[in-house]
Amino acid sequence: MQEKPLKTQHHLLYQKLKSKISYFQPVVKNDWIIKFSVLKETDILLIVVSRHTGQTIIRYFSDEQDAVDFINVMISKSAFDYQV
């Protein structure tokens, strides 16, 4: 049996994931750019970027309330001065 080329396997995996992901336009709040994606209605990927420094924070959550709490903490902090 002949194996599919690696490029084809990656493309099929990409297509499978793409069909299960919902993503939304970024929002800007208190100079933070917040982008989030949802996989299978339960897994949340947050990307938070400071408009001033370009600092990027990426977090994965399996609970929606945890993601909301994290967003609330981030937007309460200064996007200019925040350091991880």
Jmol script that loads the backbone (N, CA, C; Angstrom):
load data "model"
ATOM      1  N   MET A   1       0.837  -1.173   0.000  1.00  0.00           N
ATOM      2  CA  MET A   1       0.000   0.000   0.000  1.00  0.00           C
ATOM      3  C   MET A   1       0.886   1.243   0.000  1.00  0.00           C
ATOM      4  N   GLN A   2       0.577   2.170  -0.866  1.00  0.00           N
ATOM      5  CA  GLN A   2       1.395   3.370  -1.004  1.00  0.00           C
ATOM      6  C   GLN A   2       0.912   4.449  -0.026  1.00  0.00           C
ATOM      7  N   GLU A   3       1.882   5.058   0.698  1.00  0.00           N
ATOM      8  CA  GLU A   3       1.544   6.126   1.627  1.00  0.00           C
ATOM      9  C   GLU A   3       1.300   7.424   0.873  1.00  0.00           C
ATOM     10  N   LYS A   4       0.423   8.251   1.439  1.00  0.00           N
ATOM     11  CA  LYS A   4       0.185   9.563   0.859  1.00  0.00           C
ATOM     12  C   LYS A   4       1.391  10.441   1.164  1.00  0.00           C
ATOM     13  N   PRO A   5       1.736  11.328   0.262  1.00  0.00           N
ATOM     14  CA  PRO A   5       2.845  12.238   0.531  1.00  0.00           C
ATOM     15  C   PRO A   5       2.569  13.060   1.791  1.00  0.00           C
ATOM     16  N   LEU A   6       3.631  13.426   2.505  1.00  0.00           N
ATOM     17  CA  LEU A   6       3.511  14.167   3.748  1.00  0.00           C
ATOM     18  C   LEU A   6       2.733  15.467   3.540  1.00  0.00           C
ATOM     19  N   LYS A   7       2.966  16.148   2.436  1.00  0.00           N
ATOM     20  CA  LYS A   7       2.270  17.399   2.145  1.00  0.00           C
ATOM     21  C   LYS A   7       0.761  17.162   2.072  1.00  0.00           C
ATOM     22  N   THR A   8       0.342  16.080   1.461  1.00  0.00           N
ATOM     23  CA  THR A   8      -1.079  15.750   1.360  1.00  0.00           C
ATOM     24  C   THR A   8      -1.646  15.438   2.730  1.00  0.00           C
ATOM     25  N   GLN A   9      -0.912  14.718   3.573  1.00  0.00           N
ATOM     26  CA  GLN A   9      -1.379  14.400   4.917  1.00  0.00           C
ATOM     27  C   GLN A   9      -1.562  15.671   5.739  1.00  0.00           C
ATOM     28  N   HIS A  10      -0.620  16.588   5.639  1.00  0.00           N
ATOM     29  CA  HIS A  10      -0.731  17.851   6.361  1.00  0.00           C
ATOM     30  C   HIS A  10      -1.926  18.654   5.864  1.00  0.00           C
ATOM     31  N   HIS A  11      -2.135  18.653   4.566  1.00  0.00           N
ATOM     32  CA  HIS A  11      -3.263  19.388   3.990  1.00  0.00           C
ATOM     33  C   HIS A  11      -4.591  18.802   4.475  1.00  0.00           C
ATOM     34  N   LEU A  12      -4.690  17.493   4.538  1.00  0.00           N
ATOM     35  CA  LEU A  12      -5.922  16.850   5.021  1.00  0.00           C
ATOM     36  C   LEU A  12      -6.166  17.172   6.490  1.00  0.00           C
ATOM     37  N   LEU A  13      -5.109  17.151   7.298  1.00  0.00           N
ATOM     38  CA  LEU A  13      -5.240  17.493   8.710  1.00  0.00           C
ATOM     39  C   LEU A  13      -5.670  18.954   8.854  1.00  0.00           C
ATOM     40  N   TYR A  14      -5.071  19.820   8.062  1.00  0.00           N
ATOM     41  CA  TYR A  14      -5.426  21.239   8.081  1.00  0.00           C
ATOM     42  C   TYR A  14      -6.903  21.427   7.741  1.00  0.00           C
ATOM     43  N   GLN A  15      -7.361  20.761   6.698  1.00  0.00           N
ATOM     44  CA  GLN A  15      -8.769  20.872   6.286  1.00  0.00           C
ATOM     45  C   GLN A  15      -9.708  20.364   7.382  1.00  0.00           C
ATOM     46  N   LYS A  16      -9.329  19.284   8.038  1.00  0.00           N
ATOM     47  CA  LYS A  16     -10.149  18.723   9.115  1.00  0.00           C
ATOM     48  C   LYS A  16     -10.251  19.708  10.279  1.00  0.00           C
ATOM     49  N   LEU A  17      -9.108  20.267  10.689  1.00  0.00           N
ATOM     50  CA  LEU A  17      -9.119  21.243  11.774  1.00  0.00           C
ATOM     51  C   LEU A  17      -9.870  22.515  11.389  1.00  0.00           C
ATOM     52  N   LYS A  18      -9.676  22.959  10.175  1.00  0.00           N
ATOM     53  CA  LYS A  18     -10.315  24.180   9.695  1.00  0.00           C
ATOM     54  C   LYS A  18     -11.835  24.073   9.770  1.00  0.00           C
ATOM     55  N   SER A  19     -12.355  22.891   9.506  1.00  0.00           N
ATOM     56  CA  SER A  19     -13.810  22.718   9.531  1.00  0.00           C
ATOM     57  C   SER A  19     -14.365  22.712  10.958  1.00  0.00           C
ATOM     58  N   LYS A  20     -13.509  22.523  11.962  1.00  0.00           N
ATOM     59  CA  LYS A  20     -13.958  22.463  13.354  1.00  0.00           C
ATOM     60  C   LYS A  20     -13.649  23.727  14.146  1.00  0.00           C
ATOM     61  N   ILE A  21     -13.013  24.699  13.526  1.00  0.00           N
ATOM     62  CA  ILE A  21     -12.606  25.910  14.230  1.00  0.00           C
ATOM     63  C   ILE A  21     -13.514  27.074  13.856  1.00  0.00           C
ATOM     64  N   SER A  22     -13.958  27.785  14.885  1.00  0.00           N
ATOM     65  CA  SER A  22     -14.653  29.057  14.680  1.00  0.00           C
ATOM     66  C   SER A  22     -13.713  30.150  15.155  1.00  0.00           C
ATOM     67  N   TYR A  23     -13.550  31.173  14.370  1.00  0.00           N
ATOM     68  CA  TYR A  23     -12.676  32.259  14.774  1.00  0.00           C
ATOM     69  C   TYR A  23     -13.403  33.574  14.542  1.00  0.00           C
ATOM     70  N   PHE A  24     -12.989  34.575  15.290  1.00  0.00           N
ATOM     71  CA  PHE A  24     -13.710  35.837  15.307  1.00  0.00           C
ATOM     72  C   PHE A  24     -12.756  36.990  15.055  1.00  0.00           C
ATOM     73  N   GLN A  25     -13.298  38.094  14.590  1.00  0.00           N
ATOM     74  CA  GLN A  25     -12.483  39.277  14.341  1.00  0.00           C
ATOM     75  C   GLN A  25     -11.888  39.775  15.655  1.00  0.00           C
ATOM     76  N   PRO A  26     -10.684  40.288  15.610  1.00  0.00           N
ATOM     77  CA  PRO A  26     -10.071  40.814  16.839  1.00  0.00           C
ATOM     78  C   PRO A  26     -10.856  42.031  17.352  1.00  0.00           C
ATOM     79  N   VAL A  27     -10.815  42.214  18.650  1.00  0.00           N
ATOM     80  CA  VAL A  27     -11.404  43.403  19.267  1.00  0.00           C
ATOM     81  C   VAL A  27     -10.289  44.147  19.995  1.00  0.00           C
ATOM     82  N   VAL A  28     -10.460  45.454  20.120  1.00  0.00           N
ATOM     83  CA  VAL A  28      -9.488  46.272  20.842  1.00  0.00           C
ATOM     84  C   VAL A  28     -10.177  46.817  22.085  1.00  0.00           C
ATOM     85  N   LYS A  29      -9.566  46.569  23.220  1.00  0.00           N
ATOM     86  CA  LYS A  29     -10.107  47.033  24.498  1.00  0.00           C
ATOM     87  C   LYS A  29      -8.944  47.500  25.357  1.00  0.00           C
ATOM     88  N   ASN A  30      -8.967  48.754  25.786  1.00  0.00           N
ATOM     89  CA  ASN A  30      -7.899  49.329  26.616  1.00  0.00           C
ATOM     90  C   ASN A  30      -6.517  49.107  26.010  1.00  0.00           C
ATOM     91  N   ASP A  31      -6.408  49.276  24.712  1.00  0.00           N
ATOM     92  CA  ASP A  31      -5.160  49.139  23.951  1.00  0.00           C
ATOM     93  C   ASP A  31      -4.621  47.716  23.880  1.00  0.00           C
ATOM     94  N   TRP A  32      -5.439  46.741  24.225  1.00  0.00           N
ATOM     95  CA  TRP A  32      -5.107  45.329  24.003  1.00  0.00           C
ATOM     96  C   TRP A  32      -5.890  44.865  22.778  1.00  0.00           C
ATOM     97  N   ILE A  33      -5.233  44.157  21.894  1.00  0.00           N
ATOM     98  CA  ILE A  33      -5.913  43.519  20.765  1.00  0.00           C
ATOM     99  C   ILE A  33      -6.172  42.082  21.190  1.00  0.00           C
ATOM    100  N   ILE A  34      -7.432  41.678  21.176  1.00  0.00           N
ATOM    101  CA  ILE A  34      -7.809  40.347  21.660  1.00  0.00           C
ATOM    102  C   ILE A  34      -8.423  39.565  20.516  1.00  0.00           C
ATOM    103  N   LYS A  35      -7.848  38.424  20.227  1.00  0.00           N
ATOM    104  CA  LYS A  35      -8.328  37.537  19.159  1.00  0.00           C
ATOM    105  C   LYS A  35      -8.598  36.184  19.791  1.00  0.00           C
ATOM    106  N   PHE A  36      -9.760  35.613  19.491  1.00  0.00           N
ATOM    107  CA  PHE A  36     -10.001  34.288  20.035  1.00  0.00           C
ATOM    108  C   PHE A  36     -10.611  33.364  19.006  1.00  0.00           C
ATOM    109  N   SER A  37     -10.322  32.088  19.212  1.00  0.00           N
ATOM    110  CA  SER A  37     -10.816  31.022  18.344  1.00  0.00           C
ATOM    111  C   SER A  37     -11.367  29.925  19.236  1.00  0.00           C
ATOM    112  N   VAL A  38     -12.351  29.211  18.708  1.00  0.00           N
ATOM    113  CA  VAL A  38     -12.979  28.122  19.451  1.00  0.00           C
ATOM    114  C   VAL A  38     -12.896  26.854  18.608  1.00  0.00           C
ATOM    115  N   LEU A  39     -12.413  25.782  19.227  1.00  0.00           N
ATOM    116  CA  LEU A  39     -12.322  24.489  18.566  1.00  0.00           C
ATOM    117  C   LEU A  39     -13.278  23.523  19.252  1.00  0.00           C
ATOM    118  N   LYS A  40     -14.161  22.930  18.502  1.00  0.00           N
ATOM    119  CA  LYS A  40     -15.113  21.939  19.018  1.00  0.00           C
ATOM    120  C   LYS A  40     -15.979  22.474  20.154  1.00  0.00           C
ATOM    121  N   GLU A  41     -16.297  23.753  20.131  1.00  0.00           N
ATOM    122  CA  GLU A  41     -17.204  24.388  21.087  1.00  0.00           C
ATOM    123  C   GLU A  41     -16.722  24.382  22.533  1.00  0.00           C
ATOM    124  N   THR A  42     -15.562  23.833  22.831  1.00  0.00           N
ATOM    125  CA  THR A  42     -15.102  23.792  24.216  1.00  0.00           C
ATOM    126  C   THR A  42     -13.688  24.312  24.402  1.00  0.00           C
ATOM    127  N   ASP A  43     -12.851  24.220  23.420  1.00  0.00           N
ATOM    128  CA  ASP A  43     -11.446  24.607  23.535  1.00  0.00           C
ATOM    129  C   ASP A  43     -11.270  26.024  22.990  1.00  0.00           C
ATOM    130  N   ILE A  44     -10.715  26.906  23.807  1.00  0.00           N
ATOM    131  CA  ILE A  44     -10.605  28.315  23.452  1.00  0.00           C
ATOM    132  C   ILE A  44      -9.132  28.707  23.389  1.00  0.00           C
ATOM    133  N   LEU A  45      -8.751  29.347  22.302  1.00  0.00           N
ATOM    134  CA  LEU A  45      -7.407  29.878  22.136  1.00  0.00           C
ATOM    135  C   LEU A  45      -7.510  31.396  22.123  1.00  0.00           C
ATOM    136  N   LEU A  46      -6.812  32.041  23.055  1.00  0.00           N
ATOM    137  CA  LEU A  46      -6.788  33.500  23.132  1.00  0.00           C
ATOM    138  C   LEU A  46      -5.414  34.003  22.731  1.00  0.00           C
ATOM    139  N   ILE A  47      -5.403  35.043  21.932  1.00  0.00           N
ATOM    140  CA  ILE A  47      -4.169  35.743  21.592  1.00  0.00           C
ATOM    141  C   ILE A  47      -4.403  37.197  21.953  1.00  0.00           C
ATOM    142  N   VAL A  48      -3.578  37.702  22.856  1.00  0.00           N
ATOM    143  CA  VAL A  48      -3.711  39.071  23.352  1.00  0.00           C
ATOM    144  C   VAL A  48      -2.421  39.811  23.018  1.00  0.00           C
ATOM    145  N   VAL A  49      -2.539  40.965  22.339  1.00  0.00           N
ATOM    146  CA  VAL A  49      -1.369  41.721  21.896  1.00  0.00           C
ATOM    147  C   VAL A  49      -1.484  43.165  22.372  1.00  0.00           C
ATOM    148  N   SER A  50      -0.409  43.694  22.936  1.00  0.00           N
ATOM    149  CA  SER A  50      -0.361  45.102  23.329  1.00  0.00           C
ATOM    150  C   SER A  50      -0.166  45.955  22.080  1.00  0.00           C
ATOM    151  N   ARG A  51      -1.022  46.958  21.906  1.00  0.00           N
ATOM    152  CA  ARG A  51      -0.877  47.866  20.760  1.00  0.00           C
ATOM    153  C   ARG A  51       0.375  48.725  20.882  1.00  0.00           C
ATOM    154  N   HIS A  52       0.874  48.910  22.090  1.00  0.00           N
ATOM    155  CA  HIS A  52       2.031  49.784  22.308  1.00  0.00           C
ATOM    156  C   HIS A  52       3.355  49.054  22.160  1.00  0.00           C
ATOM    157  N   THR A  53       3.451  47.877  22.750  1.00  0.00           N
ATOM    158  CA  THR A  53       4.743  47.186  22.791  1.00  0.00           C
ATOM    159  C   THR A  53       4.835  46.000  21.846  1.00  0.00           C
ATOM    160  N   GLY A  54       3.682  45.507  21.376  1.00  0.00           N
ATOM    161  CA  GLY A  54       3.683  44.325  20.523  1.00  0.00           C
ATOM    162  C   GLY A  54       3.813  43.029  21.301  1.00  0.00           C
ATOM    163  N   GLN A  55       3.888  43.146  22.630  1.00  0.00           N
ATOM    164  CA  GLN A  55       3.979  41.938  23.452  1.00  0.00           C
ATOM    165  C   GLN A  55       2.763  41.061  23.179  1.00  0.00           C
ATOM    166  N   THR A  56       3.002  39.780  22.963  1.00  0.00           N
ATOM    167  CA  THR A  56       1.943  38.835  22.627  1.00  0.00           C
ATOM    168  C   THR A  56       1.834  37.775  23.704  1.00  0.00           C
ATOM    169  N   ILE A  57       0.606  37.541  24.147  1.00  0.00           N
ATOM    170  CA  ILE A  57       0.336  36.528  25.158  1.00  0.00           C
ATOM    171  C   ILE A  57      -0.653  35.543  24.542  1.00  0.00           C
ATOM    172  N   ILE A  58      -0.284  34.278  24.540  1.00  0.00           N
ATOM    173  CA  ILE A  58      -1.138  33.235  23.969  1.00  0.00           C
ATOM    174  C   ILE A  58      -1.517  32.285  25.091  1.00  0.00           C
ATOM    175  N   ARG A  59      -2.819  32.039  25.222  1.00  0.00           N
ATOM    176  CA  ARG A  59      -3.307  31.145  26.268  1.00  0.00           C
ATOM    177  C   ARG A  59      -4.384  30.229  25.693  1.00  0.00           C
ATOM    178  N   TYR A  60      -4.401  29.011  26.196  1.00  0.00           N
ATOM    179  CA  TYR A  60      -5.392  28.006  25.824  1.00  0.00           C
ATOM    180  C   TYR A  60      -6.261  27.718  27.043  1.00  0.00           C
ATOM    181  N   PHE A  61      -7.554  27.630  26.849  1.00  0.00           N
ATOM    182  CA  PHE A  61      -8.480  27.340  27.940  1.00  0.00           C
ATOM    183  C   PHE A  61      -9.456  26.250  27.505  1.00  0.00           C
ATOM    184  N   SER A  62      -9.787  25.385  28.433  1.00  0.00           N
ATOM    185  CA  SER A  62     -10.813  24.382  28.163  1.00  0.00           C
ATOM    186  C   SER A  62     -12.125  24.759  28.844  1.00  0.00           C
ATOM    187  N   ASP A  63     -12.102  25.884  29.573  1.00  0.00           N
ATOM    188  CA  ASP A  63     -13.300  26.353  30.252  1.00  0.00           C
ATOM    189  C   ASP A  63     -13.559  27.812  29.858  1.00  0.00           C
ATOM    190  N   GLU A  64     -14.756  28.089  29.391  1.00  0.00           N
ATOM    191  CA  GLU A  64     -15.093  29.424  28.907  1.00  0.00           C
ATOM    192  C   GLU A  64     -14.977  30.477  30.007  1.00  0.00           C
ATOM    193  N   GLN A  65     -15.399  30.152  31.211  1.00  0.00           N
ATOM    194  CA  GLN A  65     -15.336  31.125  32.306  1.00  0.00           C
ATOM    195  C   GLN A  65     -13.895  31.503  32.635  1.00  0.00           C
ATOM    196  N   ASP A  66     -12.975  30.544  32.554  1.00  0.00           N
ATOM    197  CA  ASP A  66     -11.562  30.850  32.778  1.00  0.00           C
ATOM    198  C   ASP A  66     -11.046  31.826  31.723  1.00  0.00           C
ATOM    199  N   ALA A  67     -11.469  31.639  30.487  1.00  0.00           N
ATOM    200  CA  ALA A  67     -11.050  32.539  29.403  1.00  0.00           C
ATOM    201  C   ALA A  67     -11.595  33.944  29.638  1.00  0.00           C
ATOM    202  N   VAL A  68     -12.843  34.051  30.038  1.00  0.00           N
ATOM    203  CA  VAL A  68     -13.447  35.359  30.322  1.00  0.00           C
ATOM    204  C   VAL A  68     -12.721  36.037  31.475  1.00  0.00           C
ATOM    205  N   ASP A  69     -12.425  35.285  32.520  1.00  0.00           N
ATOM    206  CA  ASP A  69     -11.699  35.841  33.667  1.00  0.00           C
ATOM    207  C   ASP A  69     -10.323  36.362  33.239  1.00  0.00           C
ATOM    208  N   PHE A  70      -9.636  35.613  32.385  1.00  0.00           N
ATOM    209  CA  PHE A  70      -8.319  36.036  31.910  1.00  0.00           C
ATOM    210  C   PHE A  70      -8.422  37.329  31.098  1.00  0.00           C
ATOM    211  N   ILE A  71      -9.415  37.412  30.216  1.00  0.00           N
ATOM    212  CA  ILE A  71      -9.608  38.636  29.426  1.00  0.00           C
ATOM    213  C   ILE A  71      -9.855  39.818  30.352  1.00  0.00           C
ATOM    214  N   ASN A  72     -10.701  39.640  31.358  1.00  0.00           N
ATOM    215  CA  ASN A  72     -10.999  40.730  32.288  1.00  0.00           C
ATOM    216  C   ASN A  72      -9.753  41.186  33.045  1.00  0.00           C
ATOM    217  N   VAL A  73      -8.909  40.241  33.446  1.00  0.00           N
ATOM    218  CA  VAL A  73      -7.663  40.605  34.127  1.00  0.00           C
ATOM    219  C   VAL A  73      -6.754  41.384  33.181  1.00  0.00           C
ATOM    220  N   MET A  74      -6.629  40.924  31.948  1.00  0.00           N
ATOM    221  CA  MET A  74      -5.730  41.575  30.991  1.00  0.00           C
ATOM    222  C   MET A  74      -6.187  42.994  30.668  1.00  0.00           C
ATOM    223  N   ILE A  75      -7.474  43.199  30.428  1.00  0.00           N
ATOM    224  CA  ILE A  75      -7.916  44.544  30.044  1.00  0.00           C
ATOM    225  C   ILE A  75      -7.911  45.511  31.229  1.00  0.00           C
ATOM    226  N   SER A  76      -7.755  44.987  32.442  1.00  0.00           N
ATOM    227  CA  SER A  76      -7.642  45.875  33.604  1.00  0.00           C
ATOM    228  C   SER A  76      -6.202  46.364  33.786  1.00  0.00           C
ATOM    229  N   LYS A  77      -5.265  45.789  33.050  1.00  0.00           N
ATOM    230  CA  LYS A  77      -3.849  46.164  33.157  1.00  0.00           C
ATOM    231  C   LYS A  77      -3.474  47.108  32.012  1.00  0.00           C
ATOM    232  N   SER A  78      -2.451  47.890  32.237  1.00  0.00           N
ATOM    233  CA  SER A  78      -1.972  48.820  31.219  1.00  0.00           C
ATOM    234  C   SER A  78      -1.274  48.035  30.094  1.00  0.00           C
ATOM    235  N   ALA A  79      -1.708  48.255  28.876  1.00  0.00           N
ATOM    236  CA  ALA A  79      -1.094  47.595  27.729  1.00  0.00           C
ATOM    237  C   ALA A  79       0.297  48.157  27.430  1.00  0.00           C
ATOM    238  N   PHE A  80       0.591  49.318  27.972  1.00  0.00           N
ATOM    239  CA  PHE A  80       1.889  49.941  27.736  1.00  0.00           C
ATOM    240  C   PHE A  80       2.949  49.445  28.715  1.00  0.00           C
ATOM    241  N   ASP A  81       2.553  49.223  29.964  1.00  0.00           N
ATOM    242  CA  ASP A  81       3.511  48.880  31.021  1.00  0.00           C
ATOM    243  C   ASP A  81       3.558  47.403  31.371  1.00  0.00           C
ATOM    244  N   TYR A  82       2.643  46.616  30.876  1.00  0.00           N
ATOM    245  CA  TYR A  82       2.529  45.228  31.316  1.00  0.00           C
ATOM    246  C   TYR A  82       3.761  44.413  30.921  1.00  0.00           C
ATOM    247  N   GLN A  83       4.285  43.664  31.879  1.00  0.00           N
ATOM    248  CA  GLN A  83       5.412  42.746  31.639  1.00  0.00           C
ATOM    249  C   GLN A  83       5.076  41.398  32.220  1.00  0.00           C
ATOM    250  N   VAL A  84       5.345  40.342  31.486  1.00  0.00           N
ATOM    251  CA  VAL A  84       5.114  38.978  31.988  1.00  0.00           C
ATOM    252  C   VAL A  84       6.300  38.543  32.799  1.00  0.00           C
TER     253      VAL A  84
END
end "model"
wireframe off; spacefill off
backbone 0.3
color backbone group
